[in-house]
Amino acid sequence: MPLTFYPPLKTDEAQCREKAQQLYRRWVLPTALADDRTQLFRPDVFKTFAKEGLTALAVPKAYGGSGMSYRCHYGVIEELAKGPNAFSVTIAVTNLVMGGLLAFGNDNQKQLYLPKLTSGEWLGAFSLSEPQSGSDASGLMLKAKKVEGGYSLTGTKCWCSNGTDADLFLVMGRTGIHKTQGISSFLVTKNTPGLRIGKKESKLGLKASSLTELIFEDCFIPEAQRLGKEGEGFTVALSQLDTGRIGIGACGTGLATAAIERMQKELNGNFGQSCPFKDTIAHKFGEYYARLQAVKSLITIASELKDQDQDIKVLASHIKLLGSDLAMEVSHDLVHFLGERGYQEEEEVERFFRDAKALQIVEGTNQIQRLVIAKEMEKMV
Ligand SMILES: Cc1cc2nc3c(=O)[nH]c(=O)nc-3n(C[C@H](O)[C@H](O)[C@H](O)COP(=O)(O)OP(=O)(O)OC[C@H]3O[C@@H](n4cnc5c(N)ncnc54)[C@H](O)[C@@H]3O)c2cc1C
């Protein structure tokens, strides 16, 4: 799409995007539709992307990452989200674990786990939600009882993306009664005795990414695997959600770009020639395109702030809200305007719609993003 207004991509940023597109066309696209139907995640494809340095772009080279900018990282997420979003979400979630390790891990933890994650040998998962605590994450109840040498975890987590495929879980549990300061975070490897991966959920979108329960039954976690200080777990979780929300916004702009391009192709082709309301569609999609540029610009700003290690909390909420709402609205209209064709699996248009809905919910629903922004606005006057 040549019509762009946000700051031009630097050479390395353009190269990362191009490489991601090439690999995507070669390794993801040929089986994307079938994998979506059969809910199949392909670890070998993830490893291929990792070997090319595309899954840990903003992680320092010292830990096997690519040592590049956040604009490269979010750019690749956006490129990949032009196809089924399960793959870009898998990369984004693994980055939540790597980000947590980088920000709160000690040297041993970083040396032990980061190279495995950056190489693609291991996949990461982030487990905060519980049946009774989604939006109000501080209501979590997974018990992390202090025992000799570590903690014993008991309880059930839910909706854990990458659940069946992950090797390392970043898990938030309760070590005290204080709502937020009574939460600690733990690095849990998949074969730890006492951890069971529960049922795999069947869901509307993001089908090639697994979503599971995690069941902890007197699961011993050595003290050395607590991430950050005791009581710092909620801060760990929120800090990674901030980074992750920009990623979800970038999934939204990737998906919206693909949907807008698809509509434009339709308008330029046979559909446009015979469509009696072509102008109505063109006007609507013109506005979507303008909104797309605005969200992309915010992602560019946020990436630069992340590279400077500045606070992006509220900006991340703007991006998550605007990017995922845009994806939802565009894909809704694409399905609707194409009528029966839009509703057919073969056309791949309904998949945009299903994936977009997930983007509005994951990593804090869009109502929660509005609350974050509204709270900040209280300080304005
Ligand atoms: C595809 C998918 C992948 C996910 N992956 C993960 C993962 O990897 N790790 C993880 O920990 N979790 C994950 N989740 C869980 C996700 O973070 C939660 O679903 C989300 O936080 C919402 O929580 P909930 O589902 O319990 O909804 P609830 O909190 O019960 O909310 C229900 C509705 O009420 C609204 N609502 C709630 N509180 C307020 C409020 N104060 N004001 C206004 N409206 C409100 C919500 O917006 C929502 O519409 C995933 C979810 C999905 C759908």
The ligand as an SDF file (V2000), in Angstrom:
LIG
                    3D

 53 58  0  0  0  0  0  0  0  0999 V2000
   -8.0660  -15.9170   22.8250 C   0  0  0  0  0  0  0  0  0  0  0  0
   -7.7240  -15.5960   24.2360 C   0  0  0  0  0  0  0  0  0  0  0  0
   -6.4100  -15.7730   24.6890 C   0  0  0  0  0  0  0  0  0  0  0  0
   -6.0820  -15.5050   26.0250 C   0  0  0  0  0  0  0  0  0  0  0  0
   -4.8020  -15.7430   26.4540 N   0  0  0  0  0  0  0  0  0  0  0  0
   -4.4960  -15.5160   27.7500 C   0  0  0  0  0  0  0  0  0  0  0  0
   -3.1690  -15.8070   28.2450 C   0  0  0  0  0  0  0  0  0  0  0  0
   -2.2780  -16.2360   27.4930 O   0  0  0  0  0  0  0  0  0  0  0  0
   -2.9140  -15.6170   29.5730 N   0  0  0  0  0  0  0  0  0  0  0  0
   -3.8580  -15.1420   30.4260 C   0  0  0  0  0  0  0  0  0  0  0  0
   -3.5630  -14.9800   31.6040 O   0  0  0  0  0  0  0  0  0  0  0  0
   -5.1310  -14.8570   29.9910 N   0  0  0  0  0  0  0  0  0  0  0  0
   -5.4640  -15.0360   28.6800 C   0  0  0  0  0  0  0  0  0  0  0  0
   -6.7390  -14.7590   28.2350 N   0  0  0  0  0  0  0  0  0  0  0  0
   -7.7400  -14.2860   29.1820 C   0  0  0  0  0  0  0  0  0  0  0  0
   -8.0750  -12.8300   28.9760 C   0  0  0  0  0  0  0  0  0  0  0  0
   -7.0160  -12.0270   29.4450 O   0  0  0  0  0  0  0  0  0  0  0  0
   -9.3870  -12.5610   29.6930 C   0  0  0  0  0  0  0  0  0  0  0  0
  -10.3890  -13.2260   28.9420 O   0  0  0  0  0  0  0  0  0  0  0  0
   -9.7160  -11.0870   29.7790 C   0  0  0  0  0  0  0  0  0  0  0  0
   -8.8460  -10.4570   30.6590 O   0  0  0  0  0  0  0  0  0  0  0  0
  -11.1610  -10.8600   30.2420 C   0  0  0  0  0  0  0  0  0  0  0  0
  -11.4240  -11.5860   31.3830 O   0  0  0  0  0  0  0  0  0  0  0  0
  -12.7560  -12.4890   31.4990 P   0  0  0  0  0  0  0  0  0  0  0  0
  -12.7820  -13.3410   30.2670 O   0  0  0  0  0  0  0  0  0  0  0  0
  -12.7540  -13.1470   32.8080 O   0  0  0  0  0  0  0  0  0  0  0  0
  -13.9410  -11.4960   31.3980 O   0  0  0  0  0  0  0  0  0  0  0  0
  -14.5810  -10.6650   32.6110 P   0  0  0  0  0  0  0  0  0  0  0  0
  -13.5160  -10.0300   33.3930 O   0  0  0  0  0  0  0  0  0  0  0  0
  -15.5260  -11.5670   33.3360 O   0  0  0  0  0  0  0  0  0  0  0  0
  -15.3820   -9.5800   31.8330 O   0  0  0  0  0  0  0  0  0  0  0  0
  -16.6310   -9.8540   31.1970 C   0  0  0  0  0  0  0  0  0  0  0  0
  -17.0930   -8.5760   30.5260 C   0  0  0  0  0  0  0  0  0  0  0  0
  -17.2500   -7.5320   31.4980 O   0  0  0  0  0  0  0  0  0  0  0  0
  -16.4650   -6.4160   31.1150 C   0  0  0  0  0  0  0  0  0  0  0  0
  -15.9210   -5.7960   32.3120 N   0  0  0  0  0  0  0  0  0  0  0  0
  -15.2370   -6.3960   33.3080 C   0  0  0  0  0  0  0  0  0  0  0  0
  -14.8620   -5.5010   34.2480 N   0  0  0  0  0  0  0  0  0  0  0  0
  -15.3220   -4.2910   33.8250 C   0  0  0  0  0  0  0  0  0  0  0  0
  -15.2450   -2.9750   34.3390 C   0  0  0  0  0  0  0  0  0  0  0  0
  -14.6510   -2.7170   35.4960 N   0  0  0  0  0  0  0  0  0  0  0  0
  -15.8420   -1.9800   33.6350 N   0  0  0  0  0  0  0  0  0  0  0  0
  -16.4580   -2.2350   32.4440 C   0  0  0  0  0  0  0  0  0  0  0  0
  -16.5590   -3.4680   31.9200 N   0  0  0  0  0  0  0  0  0  0  0  0
  -15.9880   -4.4760   32.5860 C   0  0  0  0  0  0  0  0  0  0  0  0
  -15.3730   -6.9560   30.2360 C   0  0  0  0  0  0  0  0  0  0  0  0
  -14.8720   -5.9740   29.3590 O   0  0  0  0  0  0  0  0  0  0  0  0
  -16.0930   -8.0540   29.4980 C   0  0  0  0  0  0  0  0  0  0  0  0
  -16.7790   -7.5260   28.4150 O   0  0  0  0  0  0  0  0  0  0  0  0
   -7.0690  -15.0210   26.8990 C   0  0  0  0  0  0  0  0  0  0  0  0
   -8.3790  -14.8210   26.4410 C   0  0  0  0  0  0  0  0  0  0  0  0
   -8.7080  -15.0900   25.1300 C   0  0  0  0  0  0  0  0  0  0  0  0
  -10.1200  -14.8520   24.6590 C   0  0  0  0  0  0  0  0  0  0  0  0
  1  2  1  0
  2  3  1  0
  2 52  2  0
  3  4  2  0
  4  5  1  0
  4 50  1  0
  5  6  2  0
  6  7  1  0
  6 13  1  0
  7  8  2  0
  7  9  1  0
  9 10  1  0
 10 11  2  0
 10 12  1  0
 12 13  2  0
 13 14  1  0
 14 15  1  0
 14 50  1  0
 15 16  1  0
 16 17  1  0
 16 18  1  0
 18 19  1  0
 18 20  1  0
 20 21  1  0
 20 22  1  0
 22 23  1  0
 23 24  1  0
 24 25  2  0
 24 26  1  0
 24 27  1  0
 27 28  1  0
 28 29  2  0
 28 30  1  0
 28 31  1  0
 31 32  1  0
 32 33  1  0
 33 34  1  0
 33 48  1  0
 34 35  1  0
 35 36  1  0
 35 46  1  0
 36 37  1  0
 36 45  1  0
 37 38  2  0
 38 39  1  0
 39 40  1  0
 39 45  2  0
 40 41  1  0
 40 42  2  0
 42 43  1  0
 43 44  2  0
 44 45  1  0
 46 47  1  0
 46 48  1  0
 48 49  1  0
 50 51  2  0
 51 52  1  0
 52 53  1  0
M  END
$$$$
